[in-house]
Amino acid sequence: MTKIDPANYLTNQTVRGSTSSSLGKDEFLKILMAQLQNQDPLKPMDDKEFISQMTTFSSLEQTMNMSSSIEQLVKSQTVSPVLQYSNLIGKKVTYPVLNDETGKVVDSKQGLVVAVSQKDGVALLELDGGDKIDVESITRVSEPKV
């Protein structure tokens, strides 16, 4: 039975921040403080209105904390290329041999994967013959004959 490696289903993701035109915590508190400082002393702010605003602030703060937690979770779920392709160690791979001048495939080679490394975010497979190949160039993966 073939074992499915869950690391194969995870991919590197870039988390992008976005600028927002909505109020943040600090802005909300500044507005609330300005309201309290500038209220009419003869008609102070209604208790219900104040409680409503504090509840809104509390919800805003919880939402921002949850957003931060989700971003951290996403970052922790990203997998490095080394981990992602480590299941190829011990497998026989076939890859094309290219003509240096034309860039066309002239032959194919096979090798046993002995290690996985990373260079500039690209996974490289180190083969038993000493070759290092880009994982994207693999055309076939098989179990080695015993």
C-alpha positions as CSV (number, residue, x, y, z in Angstrom):
1,M,0.0,0.0,0.0
2,T,1.3,3.4,-0.9
3,K,1.9,5.8,1.9
4,I,0.7,9.4,1.3
5,D,3.0,12.1,2.7
6,P,0.9,15.1,3.9
7,A,3.9,17.4,3.3
8,N,3.3,17.0,-0.4
9,Y,0.0,18.8,-0.1
10,L,1.4,21.9,1.6
11,T,2.8,24.6,-0.5
12,N,4.8,27.7,0.2
13,Q,2.5,30.7,0.4
14,T,3.2,34.3,0.6
15,V,1.1,36.2,3.1
16,R,0.4,39.7,1.9
17,G,-0.7,42.4,4.2
18,S,-3.3,44.8,2.9
19,T,-3.9,48.4,3.8
20,S,-7.3,49.0,5.2
21,S,-9.4,52.2,5.5
22,S,-11.2,50.8,8.5
23,L,-10.5,52.1,12.1
24,G,-7.9,50.4,14.2
25,K,-7.7,50.1,17.9
26,D,-5.8,53.3,18.5
27,E,-8.1,55.4,16.2
28,F,-11.2,54.0,17.9
29,L,-9.8,54.9,21.4
30,K,-8.8,58.4,20.3
31,I,-12.4,59.0,19.0
32,L,-13.9,57.7,22.2
33,M,-11.7,59.8,24.3
34,A,-12.4,62.9,22.3
35,Q,-16.2,62.2,22.7
36,L,-15.8,61.9,26.4
37,Q,-13.7,65.0,26.7
38,N,-15.9,67.1,24.5
39,Q,-19.3,66.0,25.7
40,D,-21.8,68.5,27.0
41,P,-21.6,68.5,30.9
42,L,-25.4,69.2,31.1
43,K,-26.1,66.2,28.8
44,P,-23.5,63.5,29.5
45,M,-23.2,60.5,27.3
46,D,-25.9,57.9,27.8
47,D,-24.7,54.8,29.7
48,K,-26.2,52.5,27.1
49,E,-24.4,54.3,24.3
50,F,-21.1,54.2,26.2
51,I,-21.5,50.4,26.9
52,S,-22.4,49.9,23.2
53,Q,-19.2,51.7,22.1
54,M,-17.1,49.7,24.6
55,T,-18.6,46.5,23.3
56,T,-17.8,47.5,19.7
57,F,-14.2,48.2,20.8
58,S,-13.9,44.8,22.5
59,S,-15.2,43.1,19.3
60,L,-12.7,45.0,17.2
61,E,-9.8,44.0,19.5
62,Q,-10.8,40.3,19.4
63,T,-11.1,40.4,15.7
64,M,-7.7,41.9,15.3
65,N,-6.2,39.3,17.7
66,M,-7.9,36.5,15.7
67,S,-6.5,37.9,12.4
68,S,-3.0,37.9,13.9
69,S,-3.4,34.4,15.1
70,I,-4.6,33.2,11.7
71,E,-1.6,34.9,10.0
72,Q,0.8,33.0,12.4
73,L,-1.0,29.7,11.7
74,V,-0.6,30.2,7.9
75,K,3.1,31.0,8.4
76,S,3.6,27.9,10.5
77,Q,1.9,25.7,7.8
78,T,4.3,26.6,5.0
79,V,6.8,23.9,4.2
80,S,10.3,24.3,3.0
81,P,11.2,22.6,-0.3
82,V,13.6,20.3,1.5
83,L,10.9,18.9,3.7
84,Q,8.4,18.8,0.8
85,Y,10.7,16.6,-1.4
86,S,12.4,14.6,1.3
87,N,10.2,11.6,0.5
88,L,12.2,11.2,-2.7
89,I,15.3,10.1,-0.8
90,G,16.0,6.5,-1.7
91,K,13.9,6.7,-4.9
92,K,15.2,6.3,-8.4
93,V,14.6,9.3,-10.6
94,T,14.8,9.8,-14.4
95,Y,15.8,13.2,-15.7
96,P,16.6,14.7,-19.1
97,V,20.2,15.5,-20.3
98,L,20.2,18.8,-22.3
99,N,22.6,19.9,-25.1
100,D,24.5,22.8,-23.7
101,E,24.3,24.8,-26.9
102,T,20.8,24.1,-28.1
103,G,19.1,23.4,-24.8
104,K,17.3,20.4,-26.4
105,V,16.9,17.0,-24.8
106,V,19.6,14.6,-26.1
107,D,19.3,11.8,-23.6
108,S,18.0,10.8,-20.2
109,K,19.8,9.7,-17.1
110,Q,18.8,7.9,-13.9
111,G,20.0,8.2,-10.4
112,L,19.2,7.3,-6.8
113,V,18.3,10.3,-4.7
114,V,20.6,10.5,-1.6
115,A,19.8,14.0,-0.3
116,V,17.6,17.0,-0.9
117,S,19.0,20.6,-0.6
118,Q,17.7,24.1,-1.3
119,K,19.3,26.9,-3.2
120,D,17.5,30.2,-3.7
121,G,14.1,28.6,-2.8
122,V,14.5,25.8,-5.3
123,A,14.7,22.2,-4.3
124,L,17.8,20.3,-5.6
125,L,18.1,16.6,-5.6
126,E,21.6,15.1,-4.9
127,L,22.0,11.8,-6.7
128,D,24.3,8.9,-6.0
129,G,26.4,9.7,-9.0
130,G,27.2,13.2,-7.7
131,D,24.8,15.1,-10.0
132,K,22.5,17.8,-8.5
133,I,19.3,18.3,-10.4
134,D,16.4,20.7,-10.1
135,V,13.4,18.8,-8.8
136,E,11.3,20.3,-11.6
137,S,13.3,18.5,-14.2
138,I,12.3,15.0,-13.0
139,T,10.4,13.0,-15.6
140,R,9.9,9.8,-13.6
141,V,10.1,8.5,-10.0
142,S,10.3,4.8,-9.2
143,E,11.4,2.3,-6.5
144,P,14.9,1.1,-7.0
145,K,15.4,-2.5,-7.9
146,V,16.7,-4.5,-5.0
